[in-house]
Amino acid sequence: MPDPRQVLDEASLRILDLLQTNSEISNAELAERVGMSASPCWRRVAELRARGVLRGAVALVDPLALGLAVNVFVHVTLKQQDKASLKVFTDAIARRPEVMECYLMTGEADFMLRVVVEDLLRYQELMLDCLTQIPVVSNIRSSFALDQVKYTTALPTSHLRR
């Protein structure tokens, strides 16, 4: 894989920074703010998409507007960490829409999940109907978020400017 600093020049980095804060910006405004004309800017964005640097554009929805008030971080430990067990667990979790993120971890837990649900009853249902039913799971620890101090989907790019 090539070094991203060699393939992402300053103009591309400015495009990424702007699109990460507002993917609905028009190409004309994006080009103006980046300091290039519209056609080369459009080609640059198309190139970033083709190379997989830009993977898509989504609408960010406020979870509270949908009644999703409970944010839970779930630490899951498996009975053993072999490929078959990992697959059993990840296959079961992949089907759950309330699991927003799932990471294979180092440390005490094998996986960390971020779960978003309406209330504690819905979380209890997820626990009883799903997590405790996965045969490879040995331990589940839950931490409930009291407040969201910071949330962003924008990745940092400053390290590529050095």
KOLKEKE-106745 format. One line per 8 residues: number of its first residue (from 1); for each residue z negated, x negated, y negated of N, C-alpha, C. Coordinates in Angstrom, 3 decimals, padded with zeros to 6 digits. Atoms other than C-alpha are relative to their C-alpha. Example, Ala and Ser with C-alpha at 12.3 -4.5 7.8 and 13.67 -1.06 7.14 Angstrom:
# KOLKEKE-106745
1	000.000,-000.890,001.190,-007.800,-012.300,004.500,000.000,-000.900,-001.200; 000.060,000.820,001.190,-007.140,-013.670,001.060,-000.730,000.770,-001.090
This chain:
# KOLKEKE-106745
1	000.000,-000.855,001.181,000.000,000.000,000.000,000.000,-000.896,-001.238; -000.054,000.849,001.193,000.955,-001.481,-003.376,-001.216,000.208,-000.895; 001.100,-000.065,000.965,-001.676,-002.253,-005.980,000.362,001.034,-001.062; -000.336,-001.053,000.975,-001.827,000.878,-008.233,000.193,-000.539,-001.407; -000.169,000.560,001.346,-002.109,-001.353,-011.303,001.408,-000.516,-000.219; -001.369,000.492,000.129,001.383,-002.690,-010.566,001.004,001.137,-000.150; -000.959,-001.104,000.028,003.010,000.737,-010.288,-000.331,001.067,-001.042; 000.385,-000.975,001.008,001.125,002.699,-012.962,-000.160,-000.709,-001.341
9	000.080,000.617,001.322,001.900,001.513,-016.465,-000.816,000.884,-000.935; 000.839,-000.713,000.968,000.073,002.666,-019.590,000.491,001.423,-000.236; -000.540,-001.349,000.222,002.413,005.633,-020.142,-000.345,000.917,001.172; 000.342,-000.809,-001.179,001.873,006.859,-016.577,-001.485,000.336,000.017; 001.441,-000.253,000.035,-001.886,006.486,-016.960,-000.352,001.039,-001.058; 000.253,-001.018,001.034,-001.843,008.502,-020.209,000.447,001.371,000.486; -000.472,-001.272,-000.569,000.216,011.185,-018.462,-001.037,000.539,000.982; 001.004,-000.441,-000.974,-002.330,011.308,-015.619,-001.260,000.511,-000.686
17	001.214,-000.426,000.711,-005.275,011.508,-018.019,000.191,001.371,-000.630; -000.252,-001.287,000.659,-003.690,014.388,-019.939,000.174,001.130,001.006; -000.211,-001.051,-000.997,-002.553,016.327,-016.868,-001.286,000.347,000.750; 001.261,-000.294,-000.673,-006.001,015.999,-015.294,-000.911,000.882,-000.847; 000.820,-000.864,000.847,-007.544,017.737,-018.300,000.684,001.334,-000.272; -000.727,-001.244,000.228,-004.784,020.350,-018.709,001.355,-000.080,000.683; -001.263,000.050,-000.745,-002.089,020.752,-016.067,001.017,001.009,-000.516; -000.916,-001.004,000.552,-000.575,023.645,-018.033,000.679,-000.453,-001.287
25	-000.605,000.515,001.219,000.439,021.448,-020.971,001.527,-000.013,000.167; -001.460,000.009,-000.084,004.140,021.777,-021.757,000.503,-001.435,000.037; -000.579,001.343,-000.053,006.400,018.815,-021.101,000.222,-000.538,-001.406; -000.236,000.444,001.381,007.261,018.700,-024.821,-001.292,-000.526,-000.627; 001.270,000.452,000.566,003.588,018.450,-025.835,-000.506,-001.253,000.721; 000.407,001.174,-000.763,002.833,015.991,-023.028,000.760,-001.231,-000.490; -000.829,001.123,000.460,005.728,013.766,-024.127,-000.438,-000.468,-001.381; 000.431,000.351,001.359,004.600,013.897,-027.749,-001.335,-000.747,000.025
33	001.327,000.617,-000.035,000.996,013.033,-026.901,000.007,-001.359,000.691; -000.108,001.283,-000.694,002.079,010.186,-024.607,000.826,-000.993,-000.821; -000.816,000.876,000.833,004.537,008.842,-027.159,001.343,-000.330,000.602; -001.346,000.201,-000.542,007.823,009.273,-025.333,000.799,001.282,-000.209; -000.816,-001.202,000.148,010.733,011.685,-025.478,-000.143,000.860,001.257; 000.245,-000.992,-001.047,010.788,014.801,-023.289,000.650,-000.356,001.333; -000.710,000.291,-001.254,013.397,013.696,-020.723,-000.659,-001.119,000.809; 000.679,001.056,-000.772,011.794,010.369,-019.755,-001.394,000.426,000.475
41	001.327,-000.482,-000.397,008.387,012.084,-019.660,000.125,000.894,001.231; -000.225,-000.893,-001.139,009.711,014.775,-017.300,000.321,-000.813,001.253; -000.348,000.861,-001.139,011.245,012.070,-015.070,-001.226,-000.745,000.519; 001.208,000.735,-000.398,007.962,010.131,-015.057,-000.924,000.913,000.792; 000.853,-000.957,-000.728,005.995,013.227,-013.996,000.608,000.292,001.369; -000.674,-000.249,-001.283,008.582,013.965,-011.290,-000.175,-001.188,000.944; 000.192,001.211,-000.812,008.293,010.354,-010.061,-001.434,-000.080,000.519; 001.400,000.008,-000.428,004.479,010.594,-009.964,-000.232,001.024,001.113
49	000.100,-001.015,-001.066,004.821,013.771,-007.873,000.648,-000.505,001.285; -000.744,000.477,-001.176,007.407,012.225,-005.546,-000.764,-001.103,000.726; 000.764,001.090,-000.604,005.174,009.197,-004.954,-001.350,000.458,000.532; 001.264,-000.520,-000.499,002.195,011.428,-004.171,-001.195,-000.312,-000.874; 001.108,000.253,000.925,000.130,010.280,-007.151,-000.498,001.334,-000.537; 000.335,-001.384,000.376,000.218,013.854,-008.472,000.216,000.850,001.238; -000.088,-000.767,-001.242,-000.550,016.053,-005.479,000.158,001.488,-000.219; -000.121,-001.426,000.249,-000.476,019.455,-007.151,-000.718,000.378,-001.269
57	000.694,-000.532,001.170,-001.765,021.610,-009.955,-000.633,001.319,000.425; 000.723,-001.199,-000.403,-004.384,024.305,-009.480,-000.719,000.601,-001.200; 000.858,-000.638,000.992,-006.341,026.801,-011.547,-001.437,-000.183,000.456; 001.413,000.148,-000.325,-010.055,026.031,-011.666,-000.706,001.308,-000.339; 000.644,-001.296,000.153,-012.069,029.214,-011.185,-001.503,-000.206,-000.116; 001.448,000.067,000.182,-015.633,029.638,-012.409,-000.672,000.706,001.173; 000.636,-000.637,-001.153,-017.730,030.259,-009.272,-000.912,001.164,-000.385; 000.884,-001.097,000.419,-020.211,032.427,-011.207,000.789,001.260,-000.320
65	-000.839,-001.167,000.289,-017.359,034.699,-012.311,000.365,000.744,001.282; -000.273,-000.630,-001.292,-016.792,035.383,-008.595,-001.276,000.338,000.757; 001.269,-000.319,-000.634,-020.479,035.857,-007.865,-000.463,-001.047,000.995; 000.388,001.081,-000.910,-020.808,032.517,-006.071,-001.038,-000.880,-000.693; 001.071,000.625,000.781,-024.160,031.440,-007.464,-000.760,-001.092,000.736; 000.790,000.948,-000.782,-025.533,029.291,-004.632,000.885,-001.156,000.457; -000.702,001.238,-000.331,-024.350,025.700,-004.240,-000.943,-000.807,000.889; 000.866,000.652,-000.976,-025.727,023.974,-001.136,000.658,-001.284,000.504
73	-000.445,001.239,-000.619,-025.411,020.383,000.047,-000.653,-000.069,001.367; 000.486,-000.086,-001.374,-025.733,020.310,003.820,000.252,-001.335,000.695; -000.095,001.258,-000.738,-026.445,017.123,005.766,-000.066,000.347,001.481; -000.099,-000.350,-001.412,-025.381,017.427,009.391,000.009,-001.278,000.838; 000.034,001.105,-000.952,-026.250,015.018,012.197,000.497,000.516,001.347; -000.529,-000.369,-001.312,-024.362,015.129,015.475,-000.843,-000.632,001.104; 000.713,000.549,-001.155,-025.816,014.517,018.938,000.513,-001.398,000.328; -000.600,001.324,-000.176,-023.389,011.612,019.307,001.231,-000.076,-000.881
81	-001.073,000.199,000.962,-020.708,010.132,017.114,001.282,-000.495,000.667; -001.256,000.378,-000.636,-017.735,009.901,019.462,001.136,000.850,-000.573; -001.167,-000.695,000.554,-014.198,011.049,018.619,000.018,001.483,000.357; -000.032,-001.399,-000.438,-014.478,014.248,020.636,-001.000,000.847,-000.794; 001.017,-000.735,000.762,-017.699,015.304,018.877,000.423,000.171,-001.454; -000.474,-000.090,001.386,-016.274,014.507,015.449,001.062,001.074,-000.131; -001.077,-000.988,000.049,-013.217,016.629,016.228,-000.529,001.422,000.166; 000.594,-001.328,-000.186,-015.274,019.572,017.495,-000.606,000.483,-001.312
89	000.656,-000.383,001.248,-017.289,019.559,014.296,001.015,000.252,-001.107; -000.953,-000.160,001.112,-014.394,019.051,011.851,000.920,001.204,000.211; -000.813,-001.193,-000.268,-012.301,021.731,013.569,-000.751,001.276,-000.353; 000.804,-001.191,000.304,-015.141,024.253,013.243,-000.178,000.170,-001.510; 000.247,-000.056,001.441,-015.788,023.397,009.592,001.271,000.303,-000.777; -001.276,-000.188,000.701,-012.110,023.392,008.584,000.348,001.481,-000.167; -000.306,-001.440,000.053,-011.950,027.153,009.224,-000.913,000.794,-000.930; 000.986,-000.715,000.811,-014.825,028.028,006.871,000.334,-000.097,-001.484
97	-000.395,000.051,001.413,-013.717,028.973,003.328,-001.147,-000.328,-000.943; 001.130,000.295,000.883,-017.237,028.628,001.909,-000.361,-001.482,-000.015; 000.198,001.452,000.004,-017.241,024.931,002.813,001.066,-000.594,-000.919; -000.925,000.498,001.021,-015.682,023.432,-000.293,000.391,-001.455,000.246; -000.249,001.413,-000.265,-015.987,019.780,000.733,-000.744,-000.392,001.257; 000.642,000.521,-001.200,-016.802,017.915,003.926,000.334,-001.482,000.091; -000.177,001.445,-000.044,-017.328,014.169,004.162,-000.663,-000.577,001.245; 000.594,000.812,-001.050,-017.883,011.878,007.135,-000.767,-001.103,-000.711
105	000.896,000.861,000.771,-020.807,009.738,006.003,-000.537,-001.168,000.813; 000.859,001.017,-000.600,-022.696,006.560,006.674,-001.430,000.411,-000.341; 001.390,-000.318,000.324,-026.497,006.651,006.619,-000.614,000.943,001.004; 000.775,-000.851,-000.903,-028.872,009.215,008.073,000.797,001.156,000.586; -000.783,-001.144,-000.479,-026.464,012.153,008.332,001.430,-000.446,000.304; -001.388,000.319,-000.350,-023.021,012.071,009.921,000.987,000.673,-000.946; -000.864,-000.746,000.912,-021.513,014.673,007.574,-000.798,000.537,-001.166; 000.580,-000.723,001.129,-022.238,016.058,004.143,001.017,001.054,-000.417
113	-000.827,-001.136,000.410,-020.882,019.459,003.194,-000.473,000.496,-001.354; 000.365,-000.777,001.189,-020.778,021.258,-000.115,000.444,001.415,000.275; -000.233,-001.398,-000.337,-021.053,024.974,000.472,-000.277,000.849,-001.231; 000.191,-000.935,001.109,-020.651,027.726,-002.124,-000.008,001.418,000.569; 000.157,-001.364,-000.507,-021.918,031.231,-001.305,-000.627,000.893,-001.070; 000.536,-000.969,000.944,-023.066,034.395,-003.038,-001.516,-000.087,-000.132; 001.461,-000.070,000.006,-026.714,034.257,-002.030,-000.559,-000.656,001.261; 000.648,000.636,-001.148,-029.228,032.961,000.488,000.316,000.708,001.312
121	-000.348,-000.741,-001.210,-028.359,035.709,002.952,001.338,-000.487,000.560; -001.313,000.502,-000.446,-024.747,034.499,003.096,-000.131,-001.422,000.562; 000.203,001.345,-000.538,-025.943,030.932,003.592,-000.667,000.072,001.377; 000.658,-000.191,-001.295,-028.218,032.096,006.400,001.038,000.400,001.059; -001.052,-000.411,-000.936,-025.190,033.781,008.025,000.862,-001.194,000.411; -000.776,001.203,-000.318,-023.201,030.533,007.794,-000.776,-000.885,000.964; 000.845,000.827,-000.870,-026.105,028.664,009.356,-000.041,000.573,001.420; 000.201,-000.602,-001.309,-026.669,031.128,012.198,001.302,000.242,000.754
129	-001.256,-000.354,-000.658,-023.067,032.153,012.904,000.943,-001.183,000.207; -000.921,001.121,-000.099,-021.398,028.789,012.453,-000.709,-001.308,000.333; 000.527,001.359,-000.146,-023.389,025.597,011.983,-000.866,-000.183,001.247; 000.870,000.147,-001.174,-026.022,026.217,014.661,000.741,000.284,001.305; -000.788,-000.319,-001.195,-023.298,027.377,017.068,000.935,-001.138,000.413; -000.864,001.132,-000.336,-021.381,024.089,017.000,-000.776,-000.866,000.989; 000.806,000.628,-001.061,-022.489,022.468,020.275,-000.337,-001.473,-000.236; 000.245,001.437,000.203,-022.323,018.860,019.012,-001.014,-000.283,-001.101
137	000.935,000.176,001.116,-024.737,019.441,016.091,-001.418,-000.138,000.526; 001.391,000.162,-000.410,-028.267,018.118,016.511,-000.985,000.301,-001.127; 000.925,-000.212,001.109,-029.757,018.447,013.002,000.769,000.456,-001.235; -000.583,-000.515,001.243,-029.007,020.361,009.793,-001.086,-000.022,-001.059; 000.922,000.036,001.144,-030.721,019.676,006.459,000.730,000.536,-001.211; -000.636,-000.616,001.157,-029.950,021.734,003.374,-000.747,-000.335,-001.281; 000.559,000.193,001.340,-030.496,020.941,-000.301,000.725,000.943,-000.934; -000.578,-000.991,000.899,-029.957,023.674,-002.870,000.061,-000.554,-001.414
145	-000.169,000.464,001.380,-028.558,022.748,-006.273,-000.641,001.006,-000.942; 000.644,-000.861,000.989,-030.670,024.129,-009.105,000.859,000.149,-001.244; -000.840,-000.015,001.191,-028.240,023.234,-011.893,001.131,-000.990,000.199; -001.134,000.925,-000.056,-024.817,021.635,-012.159,000.003,-000.788,-001.299; 000.109,000.851,001.171,-025.302,018.736,-014.541,001.368,-000.508,-000.430; -001.356,000.464,000.306,-021.734,017.417,-014.323,000.924,000.431,001.114; -001.044,-000.324,-000.959,-018.573,018.612,-012.627,001.323,-000.359,-000.631; -001.338,000.320,000.480,-015.118,017.186,-013.025,000.926,-000.144,001.190
153	-001.014,000.276,-001.011,-011.925,017.029,-011.039,000.862,-001.179,-000.442; -000.808,001.094,000.545,-010.462,014.276,-013.248,-000.484,-001.343,000.548; 000.331,001.328,-000.511,-010.377,010.878,-011.561,000.054,-001.016,-001.129; -000.046,001.030,001.042,-011.139,007.822,-013.700,001.251,-000.869,000.155; -001.159,000.899,-000.025,-008.189,005.606,-014.647,-000.258,-001.300,-000.753; 000.280,001.172,000.842,-009.883,002.998,-016.866,000.057,-001.303,000.801; -000.041,001.217,-000.809,-010.138,000.496,-013.982,001.421,-000.525,000.197; -001.394,000.397,-000.129,-006.322,000.416,-013.860,000.549,-000.607,-001.276
161	-000.441,000.525,001.301,-006.111,-000.676,-017.503,-000.505,-001.410,-000.255; 000.572,001.343,000.209,-007.941,-003.983,-017.075,001.038,-001.073,000.149
